[in-house]
């Protein structure tokens, strides 16, 4: 029996941080330190196929109560090349991890791909979702052109590794000011991409291409939602965040200046301030 590896810091109301693609839990260092110091229990896992989970394929034994994760080795290279990791798979993994840690419910915070997993989590486990934070993500599914682009990128990763992906995407992931003034952030993002396992990344690409249209879920999500977007994000622009904000009846929108896709790393103080304000309001509401 095995489980996804994770950071677990602090005590108090639980916050689960779900990383983007193709990154790992280290992207949340500033948020783990910040929230755990303010009275929250912060859980940041490596999602299936990323970070320290890449050595195995973790799957849920069942989708019912008491489901657990287990390791299932891939039989051969051809099978690995066809593997798909769906956003629902990852959501079940998170619920299983919460079971292991005896966490009944949590605020689920996801950036980019992590936001898709958050959408699946609140859909499958609404009673376990205290609130949502959706950063640099969107509700609509991929169109056919986007699906084809993901398939091509998956093949490229498997054939040539991650170095080309890192070189091609840094200027989209990070704002010009970040690229010019924050070399440690640039290095961290490049290193996360470069060390990502191509098989895990390709499986997740296929899963993102196959994801549902979450636009149809928006009206049914009643928990509080914080939407965060970088003003200069070309991947998931402000219009995507505004669309979600209109569709979610209990949401607030935070637009972060001088940031592109990696808002939590590019402007951690601003991101943390917005996150804490949202959490504080949530706690005050729960306390009556």
C-alpha positions as CSV (number, residue, x, y, z in Angstrom):
1,X,0.0,0.0,0.0
2,X,1.4,3.4,-0.9
3,X,0.2,7.0,-1.1
4,X,1.1,10.2,-2.8
5,X,3.9,12.0,-1.1
6,X,3.0,15.4,0.5
7,X,3.9,18.2,2.8
8,X,1.8,18.5,6.0
9,X,2.4,21.6,8.1
10,X,0.5,23.4,10.9
11,X,-2.7,22.7,12.6
12,X,-6.3,24.0,12.4
13,X,-8.7,24.2,9.4
14,X,-7.3,22.2,6.5
15,X,-6.2,23.7,3.2
16,X,-5.2,21.4,0.4
17,X,-2.9,22.9,-2.3
18,X,-2.9,21.3,-5.7
19,X,-0.1,22.2,-8.0
20,X,-0.2,23.1,-11.7
21,X,1.2,21.3,-14.7
22,X,4.0,20.1,-15.1
23,X,5.1,21.1,-11.6
24,X,5.2,19.6,-8.1
25,X,4.3,20.5,-4.6
26,X,7.5,22.6,-4.1
27,X,5.7,25.5,-6.0
28,X,3.7,26.1,-2.8
29,X,6.6,26.7,-0.4
30,X,5.6,30.3,0.3
31,X,1.9,29.4,0.9
32,X,2.8,26.5,3.2
33,X,5.0,28.6,5.4
34,X,2.5,31.5,5.4
35,X,-0.7,29.6,6.1
36,X,0.7,27.1,8.6
37,X,2.1,30.1,10.7
38,X,-1.4,31.6,10.8
39,X,-3.3,28.6,12.3
40,X,-4.1,26.4,9.3
41,X,-3.1,22.8,8.5
42,X,-1.7,22.9,5.0
43,X,-1.5,19.8,2.9
44,X,0.5,20.0,-0.4
45,X,0.7,16.7,-2.3
46,X,2.5,15.7,-5.4
47,X,-0.3,14.9,-7.8
48,X,-0.2,11.5,-9.5
49,X,2.8,11.1,-11.8
50,X,4.6,14.2,-10.6
51,X,7.3,15.0,-8.1
52,X,8.0,12.1,-5.8
53,X,5.0,10.1,-7.0
54,X,6.5,9.6,-10.5
55,X,8.2,6.3,-9.6
56,X,4.8,4.6,-9.3
57,X,1.3,4.9,-10.7
58,X,-1.1,5.4,-7.8
59,X,-4.7,4.4,-8.3
60,X,-7.7,4.3,-6.1
61,X,-9.0,0.8,-5.2
62,X,-12.6,2.1,-5.2
63,X,-14.5,5.4,-5.4
64,X,-16.5,4.5,-2.2
65,X,-15.9,5.3,1.4
66,X,-12.6,4.0,2.7
67,X,-10.9,4.0,-0.7
68,X,-7.1,3.9,-0.5
69,X,-4.2,4.4,-2.9
70,X,-2.1,1.5,-4.1
71,X,0.8,1.2,-6.5
72,X,0.3,-0.5,-9.8
73,X,3.4,-0.9,-12.0
74,X,3.1,-0.4,-15.7
75,X,3.7,-3.6,-17.7
76,X,5.7,-2.2,-20.5
77,X,6.8,1.0,-22.4
78,X,3.9,0.8,-24.8
79,X,1.4,0.8,-22.0
80,X,3.1,3.7,-20.3
81,X,2.9,5.6,-23.6
82,X,-0.9,5.2,-23.6
83,X,-1.6,5.9,-19.9
84,X,-4.1,8.6,-19.1
85,X,-4.4,10.3,-15.7
86,X,-7.8,11.9,-15.5
87,X,-8.7,14.9,-13.3
88,X,-11.2,12.6,-11.5
89,X,-8.4,10.1,-10.8
90,X,-6.4,12.9,-9.1
91,X,-9.5,14.1,-7.1
92,X,-10.0,10.5,-5.8
93,X,-6.3,10.5,-4.8
94,X,-6.8,13.7,-2.8
95,X,-9.9,12.2,-1.0
96,X,-7.9,9.1,-0.2
97,X,-5.1,11.2,1.2
98,X,-7.5,13.1,3.3
99,X,-8.8,9.8,4.6
100,X,-5.3,8.8,5.6
101,X,-4.8,12.1,7.4
102,X,-8.2,11.9,9.0
103,X,-9.3,15.2,7.4
104,X,-13.1,15.4,7.0
105,X,-13.2,18.5,4.8
106,X,-10.9,21.2,3.5
107,X,-10.5,24.3,1.4
108,X,-9.3,23.0,-1.9
109,X,-6.9,25.4,-3.7
110,X,-5.7,24.5,-7.2
111,X,-3.6,26.4,-9.8
112,X,-4.0,25.6,-13.5
113,X,-4.3,21.8,-13.7
114,X,-4.8,21.8,-9.9
115,X,-7.9,24.0,-10.6
116,X,-9.4,21.2,-12.8
117,X,-8.8,18.7,-10.1
118,X,-10.5,21.1,-7.6
119,X,-13.5,21.2,-9.9
120,X,-13.7,17.5,-10.0
121,X,-13.2,17.3,-6.2
122,X,-16.1,19.6,-5.4
123,X,-18.2,17.6,-8.0
124,X,-17.5,14.2,-6.5
125,X,-17.0,15.2,-2.9
126,X,-19.2,18.3,-2.2
127,X,-19.5,17.5,1.5
128,X,-15.8,17.4,1.9
129,X,-15.2,20.8,0.2
130,X,-15.3,23.7,2.6
131,X,-14.4,26.3,0.0
132,X,-12.5,26.6,-3.3
133,X,-9.6,28.7,-4.5
134,X,-9.2,28.6,-8.3
135,X,-6.0,30.2,-9.6
136,X,-5.0,30.5,-13.3
137,X,-7.6,28.0,-14.4
138,X,-10.8,27.9,-16.4
139,X,-14.1,26.2,-16.6
140,X,-14.6,25.2,-20.3
141,X,-13.2,22.0,-21.7
142,X,-10.6,21.9,-24.5
143,X,-11.7,22.4,-28.1
144,X,-10.4,20.0,-30.7
145,X,-7.4,22.1,-31.6
146,X,-6.4,22.3,-28.0
147,X,-6.8,18.5,-27.6
148,X,-4.6,17.9,-30.6
149,X,-1.9,20.3,-29.2
150,X,-1.9,18.4,-25.9
151,X,-1.5,15.0,-27.8
152,X,1.4,16.4,-29.8
153,X,3.1,17.8,-26.7
154,X,2.6,14.4,-24.9
155,X,4.4,12.7,-27.8
156,X,7.2,15.3,-27.8
157,X,7.8,14.7,-24.1
158,X,8.0,11.0,-24.5
159,X,10.4,11.3,-27.4
160,X,12.6,14.1,-26.3
161,X,12.1,14.8,-22.6
162,X,11.1,18.0,-20.8
163,X,13.9,20.4,-21.7
164,X,12.2,21.7,-24.8
165,X,8.9,22.3,-22.9
166,X,10.7,24.3,-20.3
167,X,12.4,26.5,-22.9
168,X,9.2,27.1,-24.8
169,X,6.9,27.9,-21.9
170,X,8.8,30.1,-19.5
171,X,7.8,33.3,-21.2
172,X,4.2,32.3,-21.0
173,X,4.3,31.1,-17.4
174,X,6.1,34.2,-16.1
175,X,5.5,37.9,-16.5
176,X,8.2,40.1,-18.0
177,X,9.0,41.6,-14.6
178,X,9.4,38.2,-13.1
179,X,11.7,37.1,-15.8
180,X,13.8,40.3,-15.4
181,X,13.9,40.7,-11.7
182,X,13.3,37.4,-10.0
183,X,15.9,34.9,-11.2
184,X,15.3,32.5,-8.3
185,X,11.6,32.1,-9.4
186,X,12.7,31.6,-13.0
187,X,15.2,28.9,-11.9
188,X,12.6,27.2,-9.7
189,X,10.0,27.0,-12.4
190,X,12.5,25.8,-15.0
191,X,13.8,23.1,-12.7
192,X,10.3,21.8,-11.8
193,X,9.5,21.4,-15.5
194,X,12.9,19.9,-16.4
195,X,12.7,17.3,-13.6
196,X,9.1,16.3,-14.3
197,X,8.7,12.7,-15.4
198,X,7.7,12.6,-19.1
199,X,5.4,9.7,-18.7
200,X,3.6,11.2,-15.8
201,X,3.3,14.5,-17.6
202,X,2.1,12.9,-20.8
203,X,-0.6,11.0,-18.9
204,X,-1.8,14.2,-17.3
205,X,-1.9,16.0,-20.7
206,X,-4.2,13.3,-22.0
207,X,-6.3,13.6,-18.8
208,X,-6.6,17.4,-19.3
209,X,-7.6,16.9,-22.9
210,X,-10.4,14.5,-21.8
211,X,-11.7,16.7,-18.9
212,X,-15.3,17.6,-18.6
213,X,-16.8,21.0,-19.3
214,X,-16.9,22.5,-15.8
215,X,-18.9,25.5,-17.1
216,X,-22.0,23.3,-16.5
217,X,-21.0,22.9,-12.9
218,X,-20.7,26.5,-12.0
219,X,-24.3,27.2,-11.0
220,X,-24.4,24.2,-8.7
221,X,-21.3,25.2,-6.7
222,X,-22.5,26.9,-3.5
223,X,-19.4,26.9,-1.4
224,X,-17.4,30.2,-1.2
225,X,-14.9,30.5,-4.1
226,X,-11.8,32.7,-4.5
227,X,-10.7,33.2,-8.1
228,X,-7.2,34.4,-8.7
229,X,-5.6,35.4,-12.0
230,X,-2.5,37.2,-13.2
231,X,-3.1,40.3,-15.2
232,X,-0.6,39.2,-17.8
233,X,-1.5,35.5,-18.0
234,X,-1.6,34.5,-21.7
235,X,-2.5,30.9,-20.8
236,X,-5.6,31.5,-18.7
237,X,-6.3,35.2,-19.2
238,X,-8.5,37.5,-17.1
239,X,-11.5,36.8,-19.3
240,X,-11.5,33.1,-18.1
241,X,-11.5,34.2,-14.5
242,X,-14.3,36.7,-15.1
243,X,-16.4,34.0,-16.8
244,X,-16.1,31.8,-13.7
245,X,-16.8,34.8,-11.4
246,X,-20.1,35.4,-13.3
247,X,-21.1,31.8,-13.1
248,X,-20.3,31.2,-9.4
249,X,-22.9,32.7,-7.1
250,X,-20.6,32.9,-4.1
251,X,-17.3,34.1,-5.5
252,X,-14.7,36.9,-5.3
253,X,-12.2,37.8,-8.0
254,X,-8.6,38.8,-7.3
255,X,-6.5,40.1,-10.3
256,X,-2.8,40.2,-9.5
257,X,-0.7,42.8,-11.2
258,X,2.8,42.0,-12.6
259,X,2.1,38.3,-12.7
260,X,1.3,35.8,-15.5
261,X,0.4,32.2,-14.8
262,X,2.4,31.4,-11.7
263,X,0.8,34.0,-9.5
264,X,1.6,32.4,-6.2
265,X,5.3,32.3,-7.0
266,X,5.6,35.6,-8.9
267,X,3.8,37.7,-6.3
268,X,3.6,35.6,-3.2
269,X,2.8,38.4,-0.8
270,X,-0.2,39.6,-2.8
271,X,-1.3,36.0,-3.4
272,X,-1.0,35.2,0.3
273,X,-2.8,38.3,1.4
274,X,-5.8,37.5,-0.9
275,X,-5.8,33.9,0.3
276,X,-5.7,34.8,4.0
277,X,-8.4,37.5,3.6
278,X,-10.6,34.8,2.0
279,X,-9.8,32.2,4.7
280,X,-10.4,34.7,7.5
281,X,-13.8,35.7,6.1
282,X,-14.6,32.0,5.8
283,X,-13.7,31.4,9.4
284,X,-15.7,34.4,10.6
285,X,-18.7,33.2,8.7
286,X,-18.4,29.7,10.2
287,X,-18.1,31.2,13.6
288,X,-21.3,33.2,13.2
